[in-house]
Amino acid sequence: MEDIIERLTALLLQKNDQLTYARARTWIELLWEDFEATYAKAGYKYQGREMTEKVVAQMIANYGDRLHDFAAINPKYKHLLDDDEDVTH
């Protein structure tokens, strides 16, 4: 699974140069967990990592370049951009 997370993180970094590696990875992990939890709560049968990877990749394609804007205006996610100590890519 680590290779999938790394691949999606790299995809997000290509789409959004405002994010550090650590922040991009955090976003990938959040999107991954959120999709799987929401899917399960809706009562759907688990479709596997491939399905989750496909959905997260689609989210990146649609919203990846604007994730930093969303986090900046949403207090719940603002902490995702507040750490200046992150290593940049």
Backbone as a printed PyTorch tensor [residue, N CA C, xyz], in Angstrom:
tensor([[[  0.8150,  -1.1970,   0.0000],
         [  0.0000,   0.0000,   0.0000],
         [  0.8570,   1.2590,   0.0000]],

        [[  2.0340,   1.1610,   0.5900],
         [  2.9240,   2.3140,   0.6430],
         [  3.2110,   2.8720,  -0.7530]],

        [[  3.3850,   1.9790,  -1.7210],
         [  3.6730,   2.4350,  -3.0800],
         [  2.4900,   3.1870,  -3.6890]],

        [[  1.2820,   2.8050,  -3.3340],
         [  0.0910,   3.5070,  -3.8330],
         [  0.0390,   4.9090,  -3.2390]],

        [[  0.2610,   5.0110,  -1.9400],
         [  0.2450,   6.3160,  -1.2680],
         [  1.3320,   7.2160,  -1.8500]],

        [[  2.5180,   6.6650,  -2.0770],
         [  3.6130,   7.4510,  -2.6710],
         [  3.2510,   7.9220,  -4.0750]],

        [[  2.6650,   7.0540,  -4.8610],
         [  2.2670,   7.3970,  -6.2380],
         [  1.2250,   8.5170,  -6.2370]],

        [[  0.2430,   8.4110,  -5.3590],
         [ -0.7970,   9.4430,  -5.2770],
         [ -0.2280,  10.7580,  -4.7410]],

        [[  0.6940,  10.6630,  -3.7980],
         [  1.3400,  11.8700,  -3.2670],
         [  2.1090,  12.5820,  -4.3780]],

        [[  2.8490,  11.8250,  -5.1700],
         [  3.5920,  12.4130,  -6.2910],
         [  2.6390,  13.0580,  -7.2880]],

        [[  1.5050,  12.4190,  -7.5380],
         [  0.5050,  12.9730,  -8.4500],
         [ -0.0310,  14.3030,  -7.9200]],

        [[ -0.3100,  14.3470,  -6.6320],
         [ -0.8030,  15.5880,  -6.0310],
         [  0.2570,  16.6840,  -6.0900]],

        [[  1.5000,  16.3410,  -5.8360],
         [  2.5720,  17.3360,  -5.8940],
         [  2.7520,  17.8890,  -7.3090]],

        [[  2.5170,  17.0720,  -8.3070],
         [  2.5690,  17.5470,  -9.6930],
         [  1.4460,  18.5370,  -9.9690]],

        [[  0.3270,  18.2960,  -9.3580],
         [ -0.8730,  19.1200,  -9.5770],
         [ -0.8480,  20.4010,  -8.7460]],

        [[ -0.1810,  20.3720,  -7.5860],
         [ -0.2340,  21.5060,  -6.6610],
         [  1.1500,  21.8010,  -6.0960]],

        [[  1.7630,  22.8680,  -6.5760],
         [  3.1040,  23.2180,  -6.1000],
         [  3.0800,  24.0600,  -4.8260]],

        [[  1.9100,  24.2860,  -4.2590],
         [  1.7800,  25.0290,  -3.0060],
         [  1.9190,  24.1300,  -1.7780]],

        [[  1.9150,  22.8270,  -1.9910],
         [  1.9760,  21.8740,  -0.8840],
         [  3.3750,  21.3130,  -0.7130]],

        [[  3.7560,  21.0850,   0.5290],
         [  4.9880,  20.3580,   0.8090],
         [  4.6960,  18.8650,   0.6510]],

        [[  5.7400,  18.0740,   0.6220],
         [  5.5620,  16.6260,   0.5430],
         [  4.7160,  16.1300,   1.7210]],

        [[  5.0390,  16.5840,   2.9220],
         [  4.3220,  16.1150,   4.1170],
         [  2.8400,  16.4790,   4.0510]],

        [[  2.5440,  17.6880,   3.6010],
         [  1.1420,  18.1080,   3.5060],
         [  0.4100,  17.3350,   2.4130]],

        [[  1.0870,  17.1110,   1.2950],
         [  0.4640,  16.3460,   0.2120],
         [  0.1560,  14.9260,   0.6760]],

        [[  1.0910,  14.3260,   1.3790],
         [  0.8680,  12.9670,   1.8730],
         [ -0.2750,  12.9440,   2.8850]],

        [[ -0.3330,  13.9450,   3.7410],
         [ -1.4370,  14.0320,   4.6990],
         [ -2.7680,  14.1070,   3.9640]],

        [[ -2.8190,  14.9240,   2.9260],
         [ -4.0560,  15.0250,   2.1430],
         [ -4.4290,  13.6830,   1.5220]],

        [[ -3.4580,  12.9800,   0.9790],
         [ -3.7420,  11.6770,   0.3710],
         [ -4.3000,  10.7190,   1.4140]],

        [[ -3.6790,  10.6830,   2.5720],
         [ -4.1560,   9.7920,   3.6270],
         [ -5.5610,  10.1720,   4.0860]],

        [[ -5.8260,  11.4780,   4.2020],
         [ -7.1620,  11.9290,   4.5880],
         [ -8.2080,  11.5730,   3.5310]],

        [[ -7.8890,  11.8360,   2.2750],
         [ -8.8300,  11.5180,   1.1950],
         [ -9.0930,  10.0220,   1.1310]],

        [[ -8.0480,   9.2370,   1.2950],
         [ -8.1630,   7.7720,   1.2630],
         [ -9.0880,   7.2930,   2.3860]],

        [[ -8.7810,   7.7140,   3.6030],
         [ -9.5690,   7.2750,   4.7540],
         [-11.0040,   7.7830,   4.6880]],

        [[-11.1720,   9.0220,   4.2450],
         [-12.5080,   9.5890,   4.1510],
         [-13.3620,   8.8300,   3.1420]],

        [[-12.8050,   8.5270,   1.9890],
         [-13.5660,   7.7760,   0.9920],
         [-13.9560,   6.4060,   1.5180]],

        [[-12.9930,   5.6790,   2.0840],
         [-13.3030,   4.3330,   2.5600],
         [-14.3310,   4.3570,   3.6920]],

        [[-14.2160,   5.3260,   4.6010],
         [-15.1770,   5.4190,   5.7080],
         [-16.5670,   5.7870,   5.2040]],

        [[-16.6270,   6.7380,   4.3080],
         [-17.9200,   7.1630,   3.7550],
         [-18.5750,   6.0340,   2.9780]],

        [[-17.7850,   5.3330,   2.1920],
         [-18.2800,   4.2110,   1.4010],
         [-18.8400,   3.1180,   2.3080]],

        [[-18.1170,   2.8390,   3.3910],
         [-18.5660,   1.8120,   4.3330],
         [-19.8300,   2.2450,   5.0680]],

        [[-19.8750,   3.5070,   5.5010],
         [-21.0620,   4.0010,   6.2080],
         [-22.3020,   3.9630,   5.3250]],

        [[-22.0930,   4.1140,   4.0220],
         [-23.2190,   4.0770,   3.0860],
         [-23.6980,   2.6410,   2.8530]],

        [[-22.9720,   1.6730,   3.4050],
         [-23.3980,   0.2900,   3.3130],
         [-22.9020,  -0.4480,   2.0790]],

        [[-21.9650,   0.1440,   1.3480],
         [-21.4360,  -0.5160,   0.1540],
         [-20.3960,  -1.5590,   0.5180]],

        [[-20.3210,  -2.6020,  -0.2780],
         [-19.3190,  -3.6370,  -0.0930],
         [-17.9480,  -3.0660,  -0.4650]],

        [[-16.9320,  -3.4220,   0.3040],
         [-15.5740,  -2.9510,   0.0520],
         [-15.1110,  -3.4120,  -1.3270]],

        [[-14.6360,  -2.4710,  -2.1280],
         [-14.2250,  -2.7600,  -3.4960],
         [-12.7160,  -2.9050,  -3.6600]],

        [[-11.9650,  -2.7310,  -2.5920],
         [-10.5270,  -2.9300,  -2.6470],
         [ -9.7420,  -1.6490,  -2.8390]],

        [[ -8.4400,  -1.7940,  -2.7110],
         [ -7.5340,  -0.6520,  -2.8220],
         [ -7.5770,  -0.0180,  -4.2080]],

        [[ -7.7670,  -0.8460,  -5.2220],
         [ -7.7750,  -0.3200,  -6.5840],
         [ -8.8720,   0.7210,  -6.7740]],

        [[-10.0450,   0.4250,  -6.2190],
         [-11.1710,   1.3590,  -6.3260],
         [-10.8640,   2.6420,  -5.5740]],

        [[-10.3340,   2.5210,  -4.3600],
         [-10.0070,   3.7020,  -3.5720],
         [ -8.9290,   4.5280,  -4.2740]],

        [[ -7.9180,   3.8710,  -4.8230],
         [ -6.8680,   4.5880,  -5.5530],
         [ -7.4630,   5.3580,  -6.7350]],

        [[ -8.3550,   4.7240,  -7.4520],
         [ -8.9960,   5.3660,  -8.6060],
         [ -9.7850,   6.6040,  -8.1790]],

        [[-10.5300,   6.4970,  -7.1020],
         [-11.3340,   7.6170,  -6.6200],
         [-10.4520,   8.7580,  -6.1300]],

        [[ -9.4170,   8.4420,  -5.3620],
         [ -8.5110,   9.4840,  -4.8610],
         [ -7.7880,  10.1610,  -6.0230]],

        [[ -7.3690,   9.3900,  -7.0170],
         [ -6.7210,   9.9740,  -8.1970],
         [ -7.6800,  10.9190,  -8.9190]],

        [[ -8.9480,  10.5600,  -8.9760],
         [ -9.9520,  11.4290,  -9.6020],
         [-10.1430,  12.7150,  -8.7910]],

        [[-10.1290,  12.5980,  -7.4650],
         [-10.2230,  13.7850,  -6.6150],
         [ -9.0350,  14.7150,  -6.8600]],

        [[ -7.8540,  14.1230,  -6.9920],
         [ -6.6580,  14.9240,  -7.2650],
         [ -6.8020,  15.6260,  -8.6120]],

        [[ -7.2550,  14.9050,  -9.6110],
         [ -7.4240,  15.4910, -10.9400],
         [ -8.4080,  16.6560, -10.9090]],

        [[ -9.4690,  16.5110, -10.1270],
         [-10.5130,  17.5390, -10.0870],
         [-10.2020,  18.6970,  -9.1420]],

        [[ -9.5870,  18.4100,  -8.0100],
         [ -9.4390,  19.4220,  -6.9620],
         [ -8.0160,  19.6220,  -6.4540]],

        [[ -7.0750,  18.8410,  -6.9200],
         [ -5.7170,  18.8520,  -6.3920],
         [ -5.0450,  20.2110,  -6.4070]],

        [[ -5.2760,  20.9730,  -7.4610],
         [ -4.6260,  22.2830,  -7.5590],
         [ -5.2270,  23.3190,  -6.6280]],

        [[ -6.3580,  22.9970,  -6.0060],
         [ -7.0310,  23.9480,  -5.1160],
         [ -7.1260,  23.4870,  -3.6690]],

        [[ -6.5210,  22.3750,  -3.3150],
         [ -6.6160,  21.8760,  -1.9390],
         [ -6.0810,  22.8790,  -0.9270]],

        [[ -5.0020,  23.5580,  -1.2540],
         [ -4.4380,  24.5250,  -0.3090],
         [ -5.4050,  25.6850,  -0.0700]],

        [[ -6.1890,  26.0800,  -1.0760],
         [ -7.1950,  27.1280,  -0.8980],
         [ -8.3080,  26.6670,   0.0330]],

        [[ -8.7510,  25.4380,  -0.1510],
         [ -9.8030,  24.8810,   0.6930],
         [ -9.3590,  24.8480,   2.1490]],

        [[ -8.1520,  24.3710,   2.3770],
         [ -7.6530,  24.2700,   3.7440],
         [ -7.4840,  25.6380,   4.3790]],

        [[ -7.0770,  26.6180,   3.5890],
         [ -6.8280,  27.9560,   4.1280],
         [ -8.1050,  28.6270,   4.6350]],

        [[ -9.2590,  28.3050,   4.0480],
         [-10.5080,  28.9510,   4.4560],
         [-11.3650,  28.0810,   5.3750]],

        [[-10.9870,  26.8460,   5.5770],
         [-11.7620,  25.9440,   6.4130],
         [-10.9940,  25.6670,   7.7020]],

        [[-11.4770,  26.1890,   8.8310],
         [-10.7670,  26.0310,  10.1040],
         [-10.4820,  24.5790,  10.4790]],

        [[-11.3420,  23.6730,  10.0770],
         [-11.1540,  22.2640,  10.4090],
         [ -9.8730,  21.7020,   9.7760]],

        [[ -9.4920,  22.2420,   8.6250],
         [ -8.3290,  21.7390,   7.8990],
         [ -7.1670,  22.7230,   7.8360]],

        [[ -7.3280,  23.9080,   8.4100],
         [ -6.3070,  24.9470,   8.3330],
         [ -4.9570,  24.4730,   8.8690]],

        [[ -4.9620,  23.6510,   9.8940],
         [ -3.7090,  23.1580,  10.4650],
         [ -2.8700,  22.3700,   9.4580]],

        [[ -3.4790,  21.9160,   8.3790],
         [ -2.7350,  21.1610,   7.3770],
         [ -1.7250,  22.0220,   6.6240]],

        [[ -1.8590,  23.3380,   6.7200],
         [ -0.9430,  24.2320,   6.0220],
         [ -0.1370,  25.1140,   6.9530]],

        [[ -0.3080,  25.0060,   8.2480],
         [  0.3160,  25.9260,   9.1800],
         [  1.7610,  25.6120,   9.5570]],

        [[  2.2730,  24.4590,   9.2190],
         [  3.6010,  24.0660,   9.6790],
         [  4.6840,  24.4630,   8.6790]],

        [[  5.4800,  25.4670,   9.0040],
         [  6.5670,  25.9220,   8.1470],
         [  7.7960,  25.0340,   8.2570]],

        [[  7.7530,  24.0570,   9.1390],
         [  8.8840,  23.1630,   9.3510],
         [  8.9320,  22.0200,   8.3290]],

        [[  7.9220,  21.8610,   7.5100],
         [  7.8870,  20.7580,   6.5530],
         [  9.0100,  20.8740,   5.5330]],

        [[  9.4480,  19.7330,   5.0750],
         [ 10.4380,  19.6780,   4.0100],
         [  9.7010,  19.8870,   2.6940]],

        [[ 10.1990,  20.7950,   1.8630],
         [  9.5480,  21.0200,   0.5780],
         [ 10.0870,  20.0480,  -0.4520]],

        [[  9.3380,  19.8450,  -1.4960],
         [  9.7550,  18.9200,  -2.5470],
         [ 10.5180,  19.6230,  -3.6350]]])
